[in-house]
Amino acid sequence: MSTGVVTGESLDVLGGLVGGPRTDDVLRAAAVAAPDAVALVSPAGTLTYAEFDLKVDALAAALRERVGQGAVIALTAALDESFAVGYFAIARSGNISALINPLLRPDGYTHVLRTSGARLAIVVPSVYLRVAEVFDRLPELGWLVLTHRVGEELPEAETVRELVTAATPSSDEPDAGPDDVACLQFTSGTTGAPKAVRLSHRNLTVNAAQVAHSHRLDPYSVLVNYLPTFHLMHLTAGVAARATHVLCPGDDPVVAIETAARYRATHFYSLPVRLSRLAVDPRLSGLTVPTLRAILSGGSSLPGPATLSLSQQFGVPVVQGYGLAETSPLTNSENLDRWKLGSSGPPVPGTSVRVVDVATRAVLPVGGIGEIEVVGPQLMQGYLGRDLATELTADGWFATGDIGRVDADGHLFVVDRIKDVFKCDNWLVSPSEIERVVLRHPGVADCVVVDYPDEFSGAVACGVIVPRGADFDPEDLRSFVAARTPYYENLRHITLVDAIPRSPNGKVQRRAVRDSVLGTS
């Protein structure tokens, strides 16, 4: 390979994993093939695939009776059975789901519900109260439906159970086809207001199969989901493979591992911030999961020390992938047999990835650092209100806004966001690369690196540090980093803080940190 262009395996390897033209057909196929297999385990109980499909049928009929077809129905992505049933039911009713983060504040719900034009919202109790605060600002939202009632709380609210009970059973099939929009997902909003991404049924069914293939999921797989919210990728890939999905709400990483051991988990899914905490938990040495095949991290980069610690403890690969809301989401997934530290792996089947020079847009050779561009069948239909063609390069590639490189084996290494990198003395500096060095210092519990304006160099690196103890010495850290980085990556400023601001999904809020350091917030 002479250039930084890499193409995954043929889509043919996915075979029967693509379960049908609509995303809900994936569930129907699983229910027909394995009706008695356990699909979902949650605090609400256990669902077989047949029971799961029947619940989806009932809710789909109720939604179609209430709003017809072609409407947008919002759904909170809570780590709960209600999300799994709600998502497939919205698709089966011939409507479009708008997935909303259950950890937002009222103004955040105003933005996503108004932008999506949702006519009905299915929400968990905590979200019901927040949306109720802004309901009068949402003229298109006609109904707010509660997933379940907790005790005597919210007695006036209509519940999903009541919605289904009042509806007339129906076996009508929706008019939606594979290229119709099935779902609106919102970008993370780390570089501006979240945008609504239009994903078709084909985007989602193909990506579910791509994920299942790359993660080696099959009907014997048991997935433990230890995330703060329900990510659509985990749901659809598990169903495509007819695997068992175990939801693990709560914050304690040890409880999550104990749950994985109890259910004989094969795959453990979590976020870097949670896995990093597990890696330094004093209880880690006593934990085992003999059936585990892989720990899979997503959302951002998992630090090397945490990766190695967990891999050594559990004797399995600890891997990550790469993707975006715009790509349904996965484009790259690390190889479970030949994984590389820090790599996001090769492209998933049917997908191509290349790296281009940020200024000239020329395709770079192996090892060259530039912007990552992708193309594949999982690429979105465009942002809401905008045609996809306006988002693509002249030859049809999507520019991700991320900086990375591809090695000689076709593995992608993500370096940083374009908006986060800066130039010091005309050298391109990646804050994430410096953070990886800083986190190796024994006195650092957490950190984020931002650019700090400099009269002569343009910008220099500023380390915002959460120290491990009161005896932390900033000069020792400065020397530690200087010994391991070129001069333009040295820490010229150090600021100590009690905690690093993060989004509800654990991503560093780098802009908020920078504004705080510069006094511009």
C-alpha positions, 0 to 999 in steps of 0.5 A: 500500500503506497497511499493512505487509502484503505478498503475493507473486505467485500460486503459479500462477507456479511451474508445473511447478517443483513436481515431485510430492507427495513431496520425492523426486519432485522428483529423480525428475522431473529424472532422467526429464526430463534423465537425462544432465544434470549434477546434482552436482559434488563432490570425490567426482566428478560425478553425472548426474541419472540416476546420482543417482536410481539411488543414491537408489533403492539407498539407499532400499531398504537403509534401508527394509529396515533400519528399515521406514517412518515412522522418523526417520533422522539425516543430517549436513548436510555439504557432500558428495554423501552428504547429497544422496543421503541426504536423497532416499533417506530420503524415498524409503524412507518415513522422516523425515530429521533434519538435523544440523549436522556442526560440533556438539560431542558434547553438541549431538549428544546433544540433537538425536539424543535430541530427534528420536528417530533410530533410525539416523544416517548420518554423516561420519567426523568426526561418527561419532567425536563421536556414538560418545562419547555413543552410550550416552546415546541408547537409541533410536539403533540404528545408526550408519552411516558415509558413507565410510571414509577410509583405514584409519580406523574399520574397525569402522564400517558404511558406506553402501556396505556397507549398500546392498550387503547389502540386497535391491533393491526398487521398493516405493513409500513410503506417505508423502503430501504432508502427512506429515512429511518432515524435521526441521530444528533451529532455530539455538538462538540464543535457547535450546535448538534446537527440532525443526521438522516440515516436510512434503513439501508444505512442502519441494516448494513452497519448492523451487519458490519459491526456484527461481522467485525466484532464476531458476534453470533447467536452464542454471543452475550453482550454486556452493555455498560454505557450511560445511554443505549447506543443504537449500534449495540442494539442493532448489531446484537439483534442482527447476530441473534445474540443476547444483550445484557443491560448494566445500568449504574456507575460501579465498574466492578458491578458491571464486571461481576454482571458480565461474569454472572451472565457469561459475557463474551463481549463487554462494551463501555466508554474510555472514561469508565474503562479508565476508572476500572483500570485503576480500581483497587478491586480489579485484581480480584475480577475474572470473566472466563468467557470474555472474548473482548472488551470494546471501547468507543466514543474517544481514545482509550489511554494506553496504560488502561488498555494494557492493564485491562488486557493483562487482567482479563486476558483478552484484546481491549480494542476500539473502533472509529465512526461518526453519527454520519456513518451509522456509526462504524467505519473502522474496527480493530482486529480481535486477533492482531490488535494494535495499541491505540489503533482503530483498526482497518475499515469494516466491509464495504468501506474505504478510508483515506487520509488527505493533506489538510491544506492541499487535500492531496491523498497522503502516503502511509504514515502521513498525518492529515484529515480522515475521509470515508465512503461506504454504504453506511454513509448518511443521507445528509443532515436534516434540511441539507442534501448529502451532495453538499457535504461530499468532496468532488469525488464522493468522500465525506470529510470527518473533521478528524486528524489521523494516519494509516499504517502499512497494515491498513490500520487507522490511528486517530490523532485529534479533531481538526478544530483541536489541533494547533500550530506552534512555530508552524509545527502541527500539534495534537493535544491528544498526543501530548495527553497520552504522555501526560497521563503516564506521569504517576502524579496525574489523575486526569488531564486535557491539553489546550492551545494557549496563545503565544506572541512568538510561537502562535500557540503553545501547549497548556496542560489542565491537570487533575493531580493525584495528591497534594504533593503534586509538582508541576515542574516535575510534570513539565520535565517529564513531558519535555523528556518525551516530546519534541520542543513544540509539544512541551507544556508551557503552561500548567493549570491545576483543577479538581475535575475535567468537564466532560459531556454526558457521554464522557467526551472531554469538553475541550472548548469549555476547558480552553475558555476557562483557562483563557478567561473567555467563558 
